[in-house]
Amino acid sequence: MAWQSRREFLKWTAATGSTMALAPLGIPAAEETKPLDMVIVRHKAGQGGPVEDNAAVDQMARVMVEKAIEAMGGMGRFVNKGDVVWIKPNIAWDRRPEQAANTNPVLVATLTKLCLGAGAKKVKVGDRPCNEAKKTYPRSGIEAAVREAGGEIVYLDMNRFKDYEVGGKRLRKWPLYPEIIESDLVINVPIVKHHNIPQATLCMKNYMGVAGGKRAQWHQDLATCLADITAFMKPRLSVLDATRIMTRNGPTGGSLADVKRMDTVAAGTDVVALDAFGAELLGHKPEDIKTVTAGQQAGLGQMDYRKLALREIDVT
Amino acid sequence: MTSKRLGKIVVWVRRVVQGLSLALFFWLFWAARFYDEGEPGRLIDLFFDLDPLVLAATWLAAHAVPAAALLALITLGLTLVFGRVFCGWVCPLGTIHHFATWLGHVMRRPRPKPQPYSRWQNAKYYLLVGLLIMALFGAHWIGVFDPISLLYRATATALYPAVQYAVEGGATAVYQADPHIGPLHLTAVTEPVYRFSRDHVFVTDRQVFTGGTLIGLLFAAIVVLNLYRRRFWCRYVCPLGGLLGWLSQRQMLRLVNAPNPCKECGRCAISCPAGASPEQPGQWRPSECFGCWNCVTSCDFDALAFKFASPFRALSNAKVDLGKRATLAAGAGGIAGLLLLRVGPQAQGRTYNPALIRPPGAREEREFLKRCLQCGLCMKVCPTNGLHPTGLDAGLEGLWTPKLVPRIGYCEYNCNLCGQVCPTEAIEPLAIEKKQEVKIGLATIDTTRCLPWAYGRECIVCEEHCPLSPKAIYFQTKEIQNRDGARVVVKQPYVDPDLCTGCGICEAKCVFRDRPAIRVTSANETRHPDNQPILPALEGK
C-alpha cells in the first residue's frame, strides 16, 4: 500500500491506532477501518438498458459514486475543512452526455456536493477542452449540473498558463494551469473511452487537460509524457466514469452505436490500477496498454488492481 | 419660440439619437456571438435590414431578399418626408464622421473656413450608378462601400480585436512579469480588472484576422479625411448617401428663409457639414442636407427654418444634376469594371482556388457573390475564429468575403452560426443536421511532413480530433525500421474522401504550425460539382 500523502497516513494511523486500543476490550478490529485503495461499484438493475436513457443513467451515476466514495472512507478522507478542490472531468468535446465523450454530468455534480459536504471552501470544475470550451461546457451538461450543485465552473484562460518544472523524462518544463496546480486537492474524473494511441483514454490521459502549450506533441511518446504529468500531479483520488463507455471511434465518437452501457463507477487512489480496470472494460489486457505499463514502471501504481485493498459492490 | 431656440432643442435631440444609435450598433455587434442556448436572433442584423442600399443591390443582383430586409422601406419612407435624416441622425458611420468633424472643428486654430458645395459631391451618385449597374449583372461590390458593412467589417476585424489585444495583452504581460515591491503586487490591481473585462466586457475569446490591418488603416483614413473636408465620406463617397440624396429631391421638410430675410452673414455655411448651401437663399440643396439643423441654430437673425411643403412643389435647386453623359459614363464604368473582374479564370469557373474554403451553407460562388456584403458578421460570430476576410483569394470581386482558414480555426461540427446571422443569406441558414452534411473541402495528407509517414513517429492527432463517426481519418499500421535498425510500428493516417467534410479541425490541431501536414483545400465542396474530384459514394454507403 502506497500512501499518497502524509495527511492520509496520519489519518490511517489514527484510525488503526484507535482500533488496536479497543481490541483488548473484546471489540473486534473492524476490517472496514483500513482504508481501501480502490472500489468498484456496479449497478445491476440498469445493465444493458438503452444508452440514451439519461434519467436512469444519471440516477444510477449518483448512487454509484456516493457508494464508491462512502466505501473509500468518505470524502472527509481526502478533503479537509476549508480546502479548495478542483474536479477535473473530461469536458473535451462538443457532445451530449449520452454520446459518452465527456464525463457524466451528474457524477461530477455529485462529487461536487460530496466535497462541499466534507467542508471544502470551494469546488472548482474545469478542463482544457479540444473543441471550444464555450461549446463543450454547456453541451456536456456539466456546466449546468455543477452550478446547480454549488460548484464553480472555471473556463481556463489561455493567457494564464504558467511554466512549471515538471521534471519528467520528456516533460521537463511545461505550461500548466496554476489555479489547478495550486488547489488543495485535484480529483481526476475521466470517462472510459476508446482512443487509437493508448487504445484507451482513462485517468492518466485525463491529466492532459491541465496542460497548455502544444500538448499534441505528447502523442509522439504518450506513455512517457503521461507518466511524467501523472507523477507531477501526485494523484490522490480518481473516479472512473464507466456508466457509459465509448467502445470505438474514440475519443470523439458521436454515434450512439459507439456507446455501451456499463453502469459501473470505480474510485481509487491508484491511477494505474484504475486505468488497468478501465482497459479491461474496453476488452484489453492491461499489460497491452502502453500507458498502464509505463505508469507501473514509473512507480505510479499497481496495474494488478486485485492485489490492492479492493472492494467490489453490487447495487441493485 | 424663435427658430434658433427650436433648432437648439432639435440639435440636442439629434445628438442623443445619434449617440443611442451608435451605442445600439456596438451593442448589437457585442451581442453577435455564440450563446449557450438559442441564437442571437435576427435583431443583430437590424442596421443591415434598415439599409435600403443593401435591399436595392441584393434585389438587383439576386432577385431575392430575406423578409426582414424590407425594414429598409421604413428608411425610404422617412427619407421621402425628412430627407437624409438616416445620414444625419441614425447612420453609425455618419455619427463617427460627425464626431470627427466636430473634433476637427473645435480643435483647429484658426477655425476652418466654410466648405461650400462642390461639384465633386456628385461623385457619390456616379459611384452609386456604377455599383448598381454592377449589381444588376451580379457583382455585389456594394459591401465595400456601404457604410454599415464598412463599419461592421472594420469593427469586427480591426477595432475590436485591437482594443481587446491592448487590454488583455497588457494585463497578461503584467501577470507574467509580476512586478512587485515586497508584498505589493501590481497584479492585485490588474488581475481583477482583467477578469472583469474578460468575463463581462469582451466575453468572447480574442480574435485575429488576416488582412485586418489593411481594413483598419482604410477605416482610419476615411475618418482622418474629415479634417480635410467635413464629413468627407458622406459628402463625396457614400453610395447609400447617394441613394438617399437622390430620394430627397422632393423631401417634404424643407429649409426656408423665414420668418426674417437672410442677411448673408455666412455663419450657417460654416456650421454646415454637408455643403448643402444653406447660405444661398433659395438655393438650399436637399439632396446634400443631412437634416442636422446646425444651420438653424447658427442663424442669429431667425432667418432659417424647416417647414413642411407638398412634395409636388419642386424646389428650385433640388434636382440632382448629374448630366446625361457623366451618368452614362458611370454606368459604362460599372460595366467595364464588372467585365474586368470577370476576365480571371476563377471568375468563370475555369479554376478553383484551393484556399477559398467558404463557410458551410455558402451558396454557389456566383450566387454567393450576388449576396455577400463583406460585412464580417460571420467572422465575428465564428466560435473558433476560423472565418477571415479574403484578400484576393476570391478575385477582386470577392474582396473581404469570408473564407475558412483552418490553420487558425476550424469549422465546429455542431455549429451553424454563420448561416444564422448572415444578413442577406449569402450563407444559407441551414439546420444543424443539414449543415453537418455539407462538404466545404477535403483534407489531404502531406506524407513528406506527416510524422508517421515522414519521420517514423507516432502521432495521429488529426484522427483523434475528427468529429465524424465513423471517422473520415483512418490509419494503417506500418512496421518501419528506424536509423538504429530497430523495428518500430507506426499508424499512418489516410483520409476517406467519401466522409471528409473539410471542417479543418485536423489541420487546426496538427503539430506543424507553419505548414500543417494535413491540409484542407476547397476540393470536393458540395456547392461546386465542377470542383469535386471524387466520384459520389455508392448508394447507401
Interface residues (C-beta under 8 A of the other chain):
Chain A: D94 C130 N131 E132 K134 K135 P138 R139 E143 D157 M158 N159 R160 K162 H195 N196 I197 K214 A216 Q217 H219 Q220 D221 L222 N249 P251 T252 G253 G254 S255 A257 D258
Chain B: F34 D36 E37 E168 A171 T172 Y175 Q176 R198 D205 P383 T384 E412 Y413 N414 C415 L451 R457 E458 C459 I460 V461 E463 E464 H465 C466 P467 L468 S469 P470 K471 F475 K491 K509 C510 V511 R513
